[in-house]
Amino acid sequence: MNQRLMAFWKYDLFPYLLWGEIHSIGPCGSVYIESYKRSFKPEFILPIEDGQKLSEQLADLRANKTLEITKIDTEYKNKLRKILYIYGK
């Protein structure tokens, strides 16, 4: 492969994609990703520069979602403590 490429494939957790730089492309269209030591059927393939930008955006999105969920979870746990305190007297 002359051009460095990055593949994205389906995954079961948010953002529902994983990615990695392509080491080789198989005859049936599967791609081998060295960092995973596995082959995957890609959803799409991008030049490495675009793939890195997209992977950063997806990682940021995942981190922001986790942060927001943690904030909401903490808020509701605090509300629960207040409710239980009232009835616990």
N, C-alpha and C positions, 0 to 999 in steps of 0.2 A: 504494500500500500504506500503510495507516494504521499497522499494527503492524510494528515491526522484527522480522525473522525471520532465522534462521541455518539453512543447509542443510548436510547431511552426505552425502557420496557415496563410493562405493567407490574404493579406491586399491590399488595392488599392493604397497606397502611398509607395514610395521608402523607404526601400529595399523590399517592397512587402510582408513582413512577420511581424507578431506580435508574441509575445511569453510570456510565463508565466509558473510558476511552477504549476504542476497538483495537484489539490486537490483531485479529484476523476475521475474515468473513467466510463462512462455510458455503458449500455449493447450494444448499437449500435456503439461503438467506439468513441463517443464524449467525450471530456474531460472538466471538470469544472475547471475554473481558478478563484480562490477566489479574486485575485486583480482586475479582471474585473467583477466579480459577474455574469458570463455568462458561457455557454458551447460553445465549438467550435469543429469543425471537424479538427483534426490536419493533417498537411502535413507530419510531422514526429515528433517523440518523441526521446529525448536523456536523458541519465543520467544527473543529475543536474550539475555536474562539466563541462561536455562537452557543455551542453546547455548554461551555464553562459559564457563560452569562446566564443561560437558562438554569443550570444546576444551582448557581448561587441564588437566583430568585426563588427557586423551589425550596432550597434550604432555609432561606429567610422566612418564607411563607410558613413552613413547618414550625420554625422556632417561634414566630409570632403567634401562631395558633396555640401552641403549647403554653406560652406566656398568658394569653387571654383566658384559656381554660383554667389555668392555675389561679388567676385572679378571681374568676367567677366562683370557683370551687371554694376558695378561702372566704369570699363574701357570704356564700350560703352556709358554710360551717359556722361562721360568726352569728348569722341570723338564727340558726338552729340552737346554738348555745344560749342566746338571749331568750328564746321561747322556752327552752327546757329550764332555764333559771327561774322564770316566772312561775312555772308549775312545780318547781322543786322546793319551793319555800314551805 
